[in-house]
Amino acid sequence: MALPKPPEVLPLGTTSELGENVSVVNKEKREQLKNEAIAEMERREARGEGDMWLEMQKITPQILNKKFHGFRVEMLFSSYEEDGATCLNWYHGIVKRVVNAEKEQVRIEWDESCLGEGDEKITIQQLKANKWNPKKPREGAWRQYLTN
């Protein structure tokens, strides 16, 4: 009695040609979706509808305690341009210590790249919980500094 030959089976753990094709197509689609999402975020930022860093923040602020030392903070300050218009700028620095947890005060050493002429390198700031990462930027707003 002649038995049929066993089917050709790929060794365990190899990817079939069909699987490789699907992977390439999915990778291209993921890359296209990612690019479209980035473009949409940039359009929304240009319209003033939030920003990328707003979306990456934790929902609630970190508690001001001893562990807050070394926290990389970004804080929004207002200034006036030569024509008198108000301008909002994010400054970033590192929390050196909590001065008064009840009053939400911390000592911050600001990054040199943010400082203008006459700005102090180290200041005491109030990080109010209600100004944590607001959807609409306003002076005194603060959040975690996420970039390098």
Number of C-alpha atoms within 10 A of each C-alpha: 3 4 5 6 6 6 6 6 6 9 7 6 6 8 11 9 9 8 10 11 12 11 12 11 11 12 12 12 12 12 12 11 12 12 12 12 12 12 12 12 16 16 13 14 13 11 10 12 13 17 18 13 13 16 11 11 15 12 10 11 17 14 11 21 15 10 11 16 16 14 17 19 20 21 23 18 16 13 12 10 9 7 6 8 8 11 11 13 16 18 18 25 23 21 21 19 20 21 16 14 14 9 13 16 17 23 19 23 20 23 13 13 9 13 13 9 5 6 11 11 14 15 14 16 17 18 21 14 15 12 19 20 25 13 14 11 19 16 15 18 22 26 24 22 18 12 7 3
